[in-house]
Amino acid sequence: MAEHTISSSEFTSFVNERFHHARTGWGRITLVDMPQEYHLQATIDLLKVLTKERGAAGVYMTTMKGYQEIQKIFSANGVDTSKLYFVDVISKMYGLEPEATPQCEFVSSPINIQSISNAIKNYLDKIKDRERFVIFDSLTTILLYNSLPRIVQFTTAMAEHLRAQHVNAILVMMTTAKGSTNERLIGEIKPIIDEVINVPQ
């Protein structure tokens, strides 16, 4: 497993180099551990490289902002959202009744990880592009609503499925204190990770 520690100012150029020249269909599982304050911009940078420069299509699991809000933010910042399907796990949890759209599956809550898994797999089946990817925008948030063993099982099963389908996956976590559940989760899933990118605070 490769591990890299880079500053937030280096993140965009590093991602450009790392993903722009990557071979198609490699089924690589990458963990990005970063401060929360840099999460949104880093995600935009990742998606711009994947959707615009590589022409890849994928699924974005959003746990921090609802579909309508995050889709508008991405579009305004140069992400090709026509290349994305979304799995929104928070809108319904907050009692919203979002309008149905073929571009997004609204899961009842982050607790319903089987529905999350099914939605991701269903959307991947619809993507006909040569290169596909999945971004889990915050395992940290999902971990707030589920036990550690349950998330380890979910992440491991998804990673095995995605690797078998030659789909790249990017798992994003928020940097937290040493000894936290976050850190224990990283330790548990490291055997299935190909690469870790650390962005220190």
Z-matrix of the N, CA and C atoms (Angstrom, degrees):
N
C 1 1.459
C 2 1.524 1 110.06
N 3 1.318 2 115.83 1 126.84
C 4 1.461 3 120.72 2 177.34
C 5 1.523 4 109.63 3 -84.43
N 6 1.325 5 116.31 4 142.95
C 7 1.469 6 120.53 5 178.50
C 8 1.518 7 109.24 6 -134.47
N 9 1.338 8 115.80 7 132.47
C 10 1.453 9 121.60 8 -177.50
C 11 1.528 10 109.37 9 -128.24
N 12 1.314 11 116.32 10 139.83
C 13 1.458 12 121.62 11 173.63
C 14 1.527 13 107.36 12 -120.05
N 15 1.335 14 115.11 13 118.71
C 16 1.462 15 120.13 14 -176.54
C 17 1.524 16 109.49 15 -133.86
N 18 1.318 17 116.32 16 156.76
C 19 1.461 18 120.44 17 177.52
C 20 1.526 19 109.48 18 -80.05
N 21 1.332 20 116.10 19 161.84
C 22 1.464 21 120.00 20 179.37
C 23 1.525 22 111.19 21 -62.17
N 24 1.349 23 117.45 22 -32.29
C 25 1.462 24 120.34 23 179.82
C 26 1.524 25 112.24 24 -70.39
N 27 1.324 26 117.00 25 -20.59
C 28 1.466 27 121.65 26 179.81
C 29 1.526 28 112.77 27 -94.01
N 30 1.332 29 116.55 28 -8.65
C 31 1.459 30 120.23 29 -170.00
C 32 1.524 31 112.64 30 -60.31
N 33 1.327 32 117.36 31 -47.59
C 34 1.465 33 120.62 32 -176.11
C 35 1.519 34 111.69 33 -60.65
N 36 1.330 35 117.25 34 -47.87
C 37 1.464 36 119.98 35 -179.52
C 38 1.521 37 111.11 36 -66.31
N 39 1.335 38 117.28 37 -36.18
C 40 1.459 39 120.75 38 178.74
C 41 1.525 40 110.92 39 -64.88
N 42 1.332 41 115.95 40 -46.23
C 43 1.462 42 120.61 41 178.92
C 44 1.528 43 110.73 42 -62.38
N 45 1.314 44 115.73 43 -42.46
C 46 1.462 45 120.63 44 177.80
C 47 1.524 46 110.77 45 -55.18
N 48 1.323 47 115.53 46 -49.12
C 49 1.461 48 120.79 47 -178.57
C 50 1.519 49 111.32 48 -67.71
N 51 1.340 50 115.91 49 -42.00
C 52 1.462 51 120.60 50 -172.96
C 53 1.527 52 112.17 51 -71.03
N 54 1.329 53 116.92 52 -44.45
C 55 1.454 54 120.47 53 -173.57
C 56 1.525 55 113.54 54 -96.01
N 57 1.327 56 116.70 55 -27.71
C 58 1.465 57 118.86 56 -177.31
C 59 1.525 58 111.50 57 -64.82
N 60 1.321 59 116.96 58 -36.49
C 61 1.466 60 120.84 59 -176.48
C 62 1.530 61 113.14 60 -101.74
N 63 1.329 62 116.85 61 6.90
C 64 1.471 63 119.57 62 -179.90
C 65 1.523 64 110.22 63 -69.18
N 66 1.316 65 115.39 64 149.27
C 67 1.459 66 117.93 65 179.85
C 68 1.525 67 110.61 66 -74.49
N 69 1.308 68 116.78 67 151.46
C 70 1.457 69 122.99 68 -178.82
C 71 1.527 70 110.54 69 -71.29
N 72 1.332 71 115.29 70 142.18
C 73 1.464 72 120.58 71 173.60
C 74 1.507 73 114.73 72 67.16
N 75 1.333 74 117.25 73 38.26
C 76 1.460 75 118.77 74 -175.21
C 77 1.520 76 113.27 75 -89.14
N 78 1.320 77 119.55 76 -13.56
C 79 1.460 78 121.79 77 176.89
C 80 1.513 79 112.89 78 59.41
N 81 1.320 80 116.26 79 45.48
C 82 1.465 81 121.55 80 -174.73
C 83 1.519 82 110.32 81 -95.44
N 84 1.336 83 115.93 82 139.31
C 85 1.461 84 122.20 83 179.83
C 86 1.528 85 108.25 84 -108.14
N 87 1.334 86 115.88 85 115.96
C 88 1.468 87 121.79 86 -176.77
C 89 1.527 88 109.62 87 -116.94
N 90 1.320 89 116.49 88 131.67
C 91 1.460 90 122.31 89 174.64
C 92 1.518 91 108.80 90 -105.12
N 93 1.334 92 116.53 91 126.23
C 94 1.462 93 121.61 92 176.15
C 95 1.522 94 108.16 93 -112.53
N 96 1.324 95 116.52 94 119.38
C 97 1.462 96 122.31 95 -179.84
C 98 1.526 97 107.70 96 -111.12
N 99 1.344 98 116.68 97 114.43
C 100 1.460 99 119.76 98 -171.17
C 101 1.515 100 111.32 99 -143.68
N 102 1.340 101 117.56 100 161.93
C 103 1.466 102 121.06 101 174.90
C 104 1.527 103 110.30 102 -67.20
N 105 1.324 104 116.58 103 148.22
C 106 1.460 105 121.01 104 -178.54
C 107 1.525 106 112.33 105 -60.03
N 108 1.332 107 116.85 106 -35.86
C 109 1.465 108 119.15 107 -175.52
C 110 1.533 109 112.85 108 -67.28
N 111 1.322 110 117.37 109 -17.61
C 112 1.460 111 119.77 110 179.56
C 113 1.527 112 112.15 111 -102.71
N 114 1.317 113 116.49 112 -2.68
C 115 1.466 114 121.42 113 -171.70
C 116 1.525 115 113.44 114 -57.00
N 117 1.324 116 117.82 115 -50.42
C 118 1.459 117 120.79 116 -174.03
C 119 1.519 118 111.84 117 -64.06
N 120 1.339 119 117.02 118 -48.84
C 121 1.466 120 119.52 119 -178.72
C 122 1.525 121 111.12 120 -64.25
N 123 1.321 122 116.92 121 -39.06
C 124 1.466 123 120.04 122 178.86
C 125 1.527 124 111.09 123 -63.83
N 126 1.326 125 116.50 124 -39.59
C 127 1.456 126 120.80 125 178.40
C 128 1.524 127 111.16 126 -64.34
N 129 1.318 128 116.70 127 -42.42
C 130 1.467 129 121.33 128 177.08
C 131 1.528 130 110.28 129 -60.81
N 132 1.315 131 116.65 130 -44.25
C 133 1.468 132 120.51 131 178.73
C 134 1.525 133 111.24 132 -60.23
N 135 1.318 134 116.85 133 -44.90
C 136 1.461 135 121.33 134 178.02
C 137 1.526 136 111.44 135 -59.34
N 138 1.319 137 116.11 136 -48.25
C 139 1.465 138 120.79 137 -175.80
C 140 1.524 139 112.02 138 -67.50
N 141 1.314 140 117.80 139 -34.76
C 142 1.462 141 120.11 140 178.22
C 143 1.529 142 110.57 141 -64.25
N 144 1.320 143 116.52 142 -41.49
C 145 1.465 144 119.82 143 177.48
C 146 1.524 145 110.54 144 -64.44
N 147 1.328 146 116.45 145 -45.77
C 148 1.465 147 120.35 146 -175.76
C 149 1.525 148 112.74 147 -69.75
N 150 1.339 149 117.73 148 -46.37
C 151 1.465 150 120.19 149 -172.95
C 152 1.522 151 113.54 150 -85.35
N 153 1.333 152 117.24 151 -34.09
C 154 1.467 153 119.05 152 -174.03
C 155 1.525 154 112.24 153 -99.06
N 156 1.327 155 117.07 154 -45.24
C 157 1.453 156 119.19 155 -176.12
C 158 1.531 157 112.36 156 -83.20
N 159 1.335 158 116.60 157 -37.83
C 160 1.465 159 118.92 158 178.53
C 161 1.525 160 112.43 159 -95.43
N 162 1.337 161 117.43 160 -15.45
C 163 1.456 162 119.93 161 -179.73
C 164 1.514 163 113.33 162 69.03
N 165 1.325 164 116.84 163 22.37
C 166 1.460 165 121.62 164 -179.54
C 167 1.532 166 110.33 165 -81.88
N 168 1.315 167 116.56 166 158.74
C 169 1.465 168 122.41 167 176.42
C 170 1.522 169 108.13 168 -123.46
N 171 1.352 170 115.72 169 151.09
C 172 1.449 171 116.14 170 -176.32
C 173 1.506 172 115.12 171 -164.06
N 174 1.323 173 113.68 172 -171.18
C 175 1.457 174 122.95 173 -178.26
C 176 1.523 175 107.98 174 -118.60
N 177 1.329 176 115.20 175 133.73
C 178 1.459 177 121.15 176 -179.68
C 179 1.521 178 108.50 177 -118.18
N 180 1.329 179 116.29 178 115.61
C 181 1.460 180 120.69 179 176.50
C 182 1.517 181 108.45 180 -89.14
N 183 1.342 182 116.02 181 114.85
C 184 1.463 183 119.92 182 -177.01
C 185 1.525 184 110.94 183 -103.74
N 186 1.313 185 114.94 184 124.36
C 187 1.467 186 121.08 185 -178.33
C 188 1.523 187 112.06 186 -117.63
N 189 1.343 188 117.15 187 -6.79
C 190 1.464 189 119.87 188 -173.30
C 191 1.526 190 113.38 189 -112.66
N 192 1.323 191 117.31 190 -27.42
C 193 1.462 192 122.14 191 177.70
C 194 1.522 193 108.50 192 -136.89
N 195 1.333 194 116.24 193 147.04
C 196 1.451 195 120.36 194 177.92
C 197 1.518 196 111.94 195 -65.58
N 198 1.319 197 116.24 196 161.88
C 199 1.461 198 122.45 197 -176.74
C 200 1.527 199 112.89 198 -53.74
N 201 1.324 200 117.91 199 -50.71
C 202 1.455 201 119.98 200 -174.97
C 203 1.522 202 111.84 201 -61.19
N 204 1.334 203 116.74 202 -41.72
C 205 1.459 204 120.57 203 -179.39
C 206 1.523 205 111.58 204 -68.05
N 207 1.322 206 117.35 205 -47.93
C 208 1.465 207 119.89 206 -175.71
C 209 1.521 208 111.31 207 -70.14
N 210 1.328 209 117.18 208 -33.39
C 211 1.461 210 120.18 209 178.70
C 212 1.535 211 110.65 210 -64.95
N 213 1.324 212 116.71 211 -40.44
C 214 1.464 213 120.92 212 178.02
C 215 1.531 214 111.17 213 -66.60
N 216 1.324 215 116.85 214 -41.11
C 217 1.471 216 120.78 215 179.09
C 218 1.525 217 110.28 216 -62.32
N 219 1.325 218 116.33 217 -45.97
C 220 1.459 219 119.96 218 -179.75
C 221 1.531 220 111.11 219 -61.81
N 222 1.324 221 116.87 220 -47.20
C 223 1.468 222 120.87 221 -179.08
C 224 1.523 223 111.27 222 -59.86
N 225 1.338 224 116.78 223 -41.82
C 226 1.461 225 121.39 224 -178.32
C 227 1.524 226 112.61 225 -68.45
N 228 1.339 227 116.28 226 -18.32
C 229 1.464 228 120.56 227 -177.77
C 230 1.526 229 113.49 228 -110.41
N 231 1.316 230 116.39 229 20.07
C 232 1.454 231 119.69 230 170.67
C 233 1.506 232 117.23 231 88.62
N 234 1.334 233 117.79 232 11.66
C 235 1.467 234 120.55 233 176.09
C 236 1.528 235 108.46 234 -84.56
N 237 1.322 236 117.41 235 135.44
C 238 1.465 237 121.44 236 177.49
C 239 1.533 238 108.49 237 -81.08
N 240 1.334 239 116.53 238 90.33
C 241 1.466 240 120.59 239 -175.76
C 242 1.522 241 113.21 240 -72.20
N 243 1.337 242 117.60 241 -11.70
C 244 1.467 243 118.91 242 174.35
C 245 1.520 244 110.91 243 -68.24
N 246 1.335 245 116.05 244 -14.27
C 247 1.462 246 121.62 245 178.63
C 248 1.529 247 112.26 246 -93.99
N 249 1.344 248 116.53 247 6.13
C 250 1.460 249 119.91 248 -173.97
C 251 1.516 250 113.02 249 -121.45
N 252 1.332 251 114.94 250 141.69
C 253 1.458 252 122.88 251 160.71
C 254 1.526 253 106.30 252 -108.74
N 255 1.329 254 116.28 253 152.35
C 256 1.456 255 120.65 254 -178.48
C 257 1.525 256 111.17 255 -121.56
N 258 1.318 257 115.02 256 145.03
C 259 1.465 258 121.61 257 169.27
C 260 1.519 259 106.10 258 -119.01
N 261 1.329 260 116.56 259 107.95
C 262 1.464 261 123.90 260 -174.82
C 263 1.529 262 108.25 261 -97.68
N 264 1.332 263 116.06 262 115.55
C 265 1.468 264 119.17 263 -175.81
C 266 1.532 265 112.65 264 -106.53
N 267 1.352 266 117.82 265 6.81
C 268 1.467 267 118.31 266 -175.94
C 269 1.525 268 114.97 267 -118.47
N 270 1.328 269 118.27 268 -27.85
C 271 1.474 270 119.70 269 -173.63
C 272 1.522 271 111.96 270 -57.63
N 273 1.326 272 117.05 271 -49.79
C 274 1.461 273 120.26 272 -178.41
C 275 1.523 274 111.55 273 -69.26
N 276 1.334 275 116.63 274 -30.77
C 277 1.460 276 119.38 275 178.71
C 278 1.532 277 110.52 276 -61.99
N 279 1.340 278 116.44 277 -32.44
C 280 1.460 279 121.23 278 179.46
C 281 1.521 280 112.39 279 -89.56
N 282 1.319 281 116.72 280 12.08
C 283 1.464 282 120.64 281 174.50
C 284 1.509 283 115.13 282 82.60
N 285 1.333 284 117.24 283 9.82
C 286 1.457 285 120.48 284 178.12
C 287 1.533 286 110.28 285 -79.05
N 288 1.312 287 115.70 286 152.59
C 289 1.465 288 121.59 287 176.00
C 290 1.523 289 107.95 288 -119.92
N 291 1.328 290 116.78 289 77.73
C 292 1.464 291 120.00 290 -175.95
C 293 1.526 292 111.74 291 -66.88
N 294 1.325 293 114.43 292 150.27
C 295 1.455 294 120.22 293 178.84
C 296 1.525 295 109.96 294 -69.84
N 297 1.328 296 116.18 295 134.29
C 298 1.460 297 121.27 296 -178.06
C 299 1.524 298 110.88 297 -61.55
N 300 1.319 299 116.66 298 140.71
C 301 1.453 300 123.01 299 177.26
C 302 1.524 301 108.75 300 -148.30
N 303 1.325 302 118.35 301 142.22
C 304 1.470 303 119.74 302 178.98
C 305 1.525 304 112.81 303 -67.97
N 306 1.337 305 116.56 304 -12.08
C 307 1.461 306 119.95 305 -177.98
C 308 1.529 307 112.83 306 -86.71
N 309 1.332 308 117.38 307 -8.83
C 310 1.466 309 119.15 308 -176.08
C 311 1.520 310 111.87 309 -144.58
N 312 1.331 311 115.09 310 137.16
C 313 1.461 312 122.19 311 171.41
C 314 1.525 313 107.20 312 -104.50
N 315 1.331 314 116.22 313 123.93
C 316 1.461 315 121.39 314 -179.82
C 317 1.529 316 108.96 315 -97.10
N 318 1.321 317 116.12 316 106.89
C 319 1.460 318 122.07 317 -179.57
C 320 1.525 319 108.77 318 -85.90
N 321 1.312 320 117.21 319 146.43
C 322 1.465 321 121.76 320 -172.23
C 323 1.523 322 113.86 321 -59.85
N 324 1.346 323 117.30 322 -37.50
C 325 1.467 324 120.40 323 179.88
C 326 1.526 325 109.66 324 -169.85
N 327 1.332 326 118.09 325 165.57
C 328 1.471 327 120.81 326 177.82
C 329 1.530 328 112.85 327 -64.48
N 330 1.323 329 116.86 328 -16.16
C 331 1.468 330 119.85 329 178.75
C 332 1.523 331 110.76 330 -70.15
N 333 1.309 332 116.76 331 -28.61
C 334 1.463 333 121.45 332 -174.10
C 335 1.529 334 110.42 333 -84.10
N 336 1.324 335 115.96 334 68.88
C 337 1.460 336 119.48 335 -173.78
C 338 1.527 337 112.54 336 -72.13
N 339 1.327 338 118.31 337 -23.29
C 340 1.465 339 119.25 338 176.16
C 341 1.532 340 110.25 339 -66.93
N 342 1.335 341 116.50 340 -40.50
C 343 1.468 342 119.86 341 177.10
C 344 1.527 343 111.37 342 -66.73
N 345 1.336 344 116.70 343 -35.85
C 346 1.462 345 120.55 344 176.03
C 347 1.521 346 110.01 345 -61.28
N 348 1.317 347 115.45 346 -47.76
C 349 1.463 348 120.98 347 179.61
C 350 1.522 349 111.36 348 -60.08
N 351 1.324 350 116.83 349 -45.90
C 352 1.467 351 121.00 350 -179.22
C 353 1.528 352 111.86 351 -63.06
N 354 1.344 353 116.19 352 -41.48
C 355 1.462 354 120.16 353 -179.53
C 356 1.531 355 111.09 354 -63.49
N 357 1.330 356 116.51 355 -43.16
C 358 1.466 357 120.50 356 178.97
C 359 1.528 358 110.56 357 -61.51
N 360 1.328 359 116.76 358 -46.78
C 361 1.469 360 120.73 359 -179.03
C 362 1.525 361 111.44 360 -63.95
N 363 1.328 362 117.13 361 -40.15
C 364 1.470 363 120.68 362 179.98
C 365 1.526 364 111.43 363 -64.03
N 366 1.332 365 116.68 364 -42.37
C 367 1.460 366 119.48 365 179.16
C 368 1.532 367 111.44 366 -67.89
N 369 1.322 368 117.17 367 -39.25
C 370 1.471 369 119.84 368 178.38
C 371 1.525 370 110.82 369 -60.33
N 372 1.325 371 116.59 370 -36.10
C 373 1.464 372 120.49 371 178.50
C 374 1.531 373 111.89 372 -64.84
N 375 1.331 374 116.74 373 -26.27
C 376 1.467 375 121.03 374 -178.64
C 377 1.529 376 112.59 375 -82.63
N 378 1.319 377 116.52 376 -20.05
C 379 1.464 378 120.17 377 -176.11
C 380 1.523 379 109.80 378 -79.85
N 381 1.301 380 116.11 379 122.36
C 382 1.469 381 121.40 380 -177.91
C 383 1.523 382 112.70 381 -100.93
N 384 1.333 383 116.84 382 -4.50
C 385 1.462 384 120.16 383 178.89
C 386 1.529 385 110.23 384 -62.85
N 387 1.307 386 114.99 385 153.56
C 388 1.464 387 119.88 386 -178.57
C 389 1.523 388 111.98 387 -64.92
N 390 1.323 389 115.34 388 -36.41
C 391 1.463 390 119.50 389 -177.71
C 392 1.519 391 110.49 390 -113.71
N 393 1.331 392 116.10 391 128.58
C 394 1.464 393 121.86 392 -178.70
C 395 1.527 394 109.64 393 -125.99
N 396 1.340 395 115.00 394 154.96
C 397 1.455 396 119.87 395 178.49
C 398 1.527 397 109.32 396 -148.45
N 399 1.336 398 115.42 397 163.52
C 400 1.462 399 122.94 398 172.04
C 401 1.520 400 107.65 399 -132.75
N 402 1.329 401 116.43 400 134.63
C 403 1.461 402 120.69 401 172.15
C 404 1.522 403 108.66 402 -117.45
N 405 1.321 404 115.50 403 123.05
C 406 1.465 405 122.36 404 173.09
C 407 1.524 406 105.54 405 -96.03
N 408 1.341 407 117.50 406 104.63
C 409 1.460 408 118.91 407 -166.10
C 410 1.520 409 114.51 408 -70.93
N 411 1.315 410 117.80 409 -16.75
C 412 1.463 411 118.22 410 173.72
C 413 1.522 412 111.82 411 -166.39
N 414 1.317 413 115.69 412 97.90
C 415 1.465 414 119.08 413 170.75
C 416 1.523 415 109.72 414 -65.06
N 417 1.322 416 116.04 415 -26.48
C 418 1.464 417 120.79 416 178.60
C 419 1.528 418 110.56 417 -58.67
N 420 1.339 419 116.84 418 -45.02
C 421 1.461 420 120.67 419 -179.71
C 422 1.524 421 111.30 420 -67.03
N 423 1.323 422 117.21 421 -43.51
C 424 1.467 423 121.16 422 178.71
C 425 1.526 424 110.20 423 -59.90
N 426 1.329 425 115.85 424 -36.59
C 427 1.464 426 120.94 425 -179.08
C 428 1.529 427 112.30 426 -66.10
N 429 1.329 428 117.12 427 -25.11
C 430 1.465 429 120.29 428 177.72
C 431 1.528 430 112.26 429 -63.91
N 432 1.325 431 117.00 430 -25.67
C 433 1.464 432 121.84 431 -172.92
C 434 1.524 433 113.25 432 -110.02
N 435 1.330 434 117.20 433 -1.63
C 436 1.454 435 120.83 434 -177.40
C 437 1.526 436 110.23 435 -137.36
N 438 1.318 437 116.58 436 158.66
C 439 1.460 438 120.42 437 177.84
C 440 1.523 439 109.96 438 -72.92
N 441 1.323 440 115.47 439 157.28
C 442 1.462 441 120.76 440 178.64
C 443 1.535 442 111.96 441 -58.25
N 444 1.347 443 119.87 442 -48.96
C 445 1.474 444 119.08 443 179.70
C 446 1.530 445 112.92 444 -59.05
N 447 1.325 446 116.34 445 -36.49
C 448 1.471 447 120.03 446 -179.20
C 449 1.533 448 110.92 447 -66.20
N 450 1.323 449 117.24 448 -40.99
C 451 1.465 450 120.78 449 179.88
C 452 1.522 451 110.78 450 -71.69
N 453 1.323 452 117.53 451 -36.67
C 454 1.472 453 120.06 452 175.76
C 455 1.529 454 109.80 453 -60.98
N 456 1.327 455 116.60 454 -44.30
C 457 1.467 456 121.24 455 179.27
C 458 1.538 457 110.74 456 -63.27
N 459 1.335 458 116.33 457 -45.92
C 460 1.461 459 121.47 458 179.44
C 461 1.526 460 111.04 459 -60.66
N 462 1.331 461 116.67 460 -48.91
C 463 1.463 462 121.39 461 -177.09
C 464 1.523 463 111.19 462 -64.63
N 465 1.325 464 116.55 463 -42.51
C 466 1.464 465 120.80 464 179.91
C 467 1.519 466 111.41 465 -63.77
N 468 1.335 467 116.90 466 -45.97
C 469 1.462 468 120.74 467 -179.93
C 470 1.525 469 111.24 468 -63.52
N 471 1.339 470 117.08 469 -42.79
C 472 1.455 471 120.37 470 179.31
C 473 1.532 472 110.85 471 -65.07
N 474 1.324 473 117.02 472 -43.31
C 475 1.466 474 120.65 473 -179.53
C 476 1.524 475 111.05 474 -61.52
N 477 1.321 476 116.97 475 -42.40
C 478 1.466 477 120.44 476 179.38
C 479 1.526 478 110.90 477 -64.24
N 480 1.338 479 116.18 478 -41.11
C 481 1.465 480 120.34 479 179.05
C 482 1.528 481 110.65 480 -65.10
N 483 1.327 482 116.70 481 -46.17
C 484 1.457 483 120.76 482 -177.46
C 485 1.517 484 111.57 483 -65.81
N 486 1.329 485 116.94 484 -41.02
C 487 1.465 486 119.53 485 178.78
C 488 1.528 487 110.76 486 -63.85
N 489 1.320 488 116.84 487 -39.77
C 490 1.474 489 120.54 488 178.93
C 491 1.524 490 111.49 489 -64.86
N 492 1.354 491 116.01 490 -29.85
C 493 1.465 492 121.20 491 179.85
C 494 1.537 493 112.00 492 -91.51
N 495 1.332 494 117.20 493 4.96
C 496 1.472 495 122.77 494 -178.55
C 497 1.529 496 111.88 495 58.88
N 498 1.322 497 114.50 496 40.72
C 499 1.469 498 121.51 497 179.09
C 500 1.529 499 108.51 498 -107.76
N 501 1.329 500 117.37 499 128.30
C 502 1.460 501 120.81 500 176.72
C 503 1.524 502 110.14 501 -74.68
N 504 1.311 503 116.68 502 142.86
C 505 1.463 504 120.91 503 177.95
C 506 1.515 505 109.82 504 -129.29
N 507 1.332 506 115.54 505 139.29
C 508 1.460 507 121.37 506 176.07
C 509 1.524 508 107.54 507 -122.52
N 510 1.309 509 116.45 508 117.05
C 511 1.461 510 123.18 509 -178.45
C 512 1.524 511 107.59 510 -103.00
N 513 1.314 512 117.23 511 119.68
C 514 1.466 513 120.71 512 -177.12
C 515 1.526 514 109.61 513 -104.17
N 516 1.322 515 116.17 514 134.12
C 517 1.456 516 121.79 515 175.12
C 518 1.517 517 108.99 516 -130.15
N 519 1.346 518 115.35 517 153.47
C 520 1.463 519 120.85 518 178.12
C 521 1.526 520 109.42 519 -94.44
N 522 1.315 521 116.21 520 133.33
C 523 1.455 522 121.37 521 178.67
C 524 1.527 523 109.93 522 -60.68
N 525 1.321 524 116.43 523 129.00
C 526 1.469 525 121.37 524 178.50
C 527 1.530 526 109.94 525 -134.06
N 528 1.305 527 116.11 526 -178.24
C 529 1.457 528 120.81 527 -175.33
C 530 1.522 529 111.84 528 -66.54
N 531 1.321 530 114.98 529 153.31
C 532 1.454 531 121.16 530 176.02
C 533 1.527 532 109.46 531 -59.17
N 534 1.331 533 115.99 532 140.62
C 535 1.450 534 120.38 533 178.95
C 536 1.509 535 113.90 534 83.57
N 537 1.330 536 117.70 535 1.67
C 538 1.458 537 121.51 536 -178.87
C 539 1.524 538 110.53 537 -74.67
N 540 1.339 539 115.68 538 167.61
C 541 1.466 540 120.64 539 175.84
C 542 1.521 541 109.80 540 -60.99
N 543 1.316 542 116.81 541 -35.62
C 544 1.464 543 121.66 542 176.42
C 545 1.518 544 111.30 543 -54.64
N 546 1.334 545 114.79 544 -48.68
C 547 1.461 546 119.84 545 -178.21
C 548 1.530 547 110.71 546 -65.13
N 549 1.324 548 116.78 547 -37.14
C 550 1.468 549 120.00 548 178.01
C 551 1.525 550 110.80 549 -66.77
N 552 1.337 551 116.88 550 -37.26
C 553 1.463 552 120.00 551 177.46
C 554 1.526 553 110.58 552 -63.53
N 555 1.325 554 116.92 553 -43.91
C 556 1.459 555 120.08 554 178.18
C 557 1.526 556 110.25 555 -57.83
N 558 1.335 557 116.17 556 -43.71
C 559 1.462 558 119.84 557 178.44
C 560 1.513 559 112.73 558 -61.47
N 561 1.335 560 116.60 559 -37.89
C 562 1.473 561 121.04 560 -178.12
C 563 1.526 562 112.39 561 -70.96
N 564 1.340 563 116.98 562 -35.35
C 565 1.469 564 118.69 563 -174.23
C 566 1.526 565 112.99 564 -96.92
N 567 1.319 566 118.25 565 -1.90
C 568 1.459 567 119.55 566 -179.35
C 569 1.528 568 114.09 567 -55.56
N 570 1.342 569 119.39 568 -34.17
C 571 1.473 570 118.43 569 179.05
C 572 1.528 571 114.46 570 -60.62
N 573 1.336 572 118.01 571 -22.90
C 574 1.467 573 119.56 572 -179.22
C 575 1.527 574 112.44 573 -99.01
N 576 1.342 575 116.90 574 -1.61
C 577 1.457 576 122.11 575 -176.35
C 578 1.526 577 110.31 576 -92.53
N 579 1.328 578 116.33 577 136.62
C 580 1.458 579 121.22 578 176.16
C 581 1.525 580 112.28 579 -89.47
N 582 1.335 581 115.33 580 -29.85
C 583 1.452 582 119.40 581 -173.64
C 584 1.522 583 110.04 582 -153.90
N 585 1.337 584 116.11 583 139.53
C 586 1.469 585 121.71 584 175.60
C 587 1.524 586 108.42 585 -119.32
N 588 1.337 587 115.42 586 130.76
C 589 1.467 588 121.08 587 174.68
C 590 1.528 589 107.64 588 -114.50
N 591 1.323 590 116.76 589 112.40
C 592 1.456 591 122.39 590 179.00
C 593 1.523 592 109.97 591 -98.63
N 594 1.337 593 115.66 592 129.47
C 595 1.461 594 121.45 593 175.71
C 596 1.523 595 106.25 594 -118.54
N 597 1.324 596 119.13 595 97.19
C 598 1.473 597 121.54 596 -175.01
C 599 1.534 598 111.95 597 -66.59
N 600 1.341 599 114.27 598 157.75
C 601 1.462 600 120.00 599 175.21
C 602 1.509 601 110.88 600 -73.77
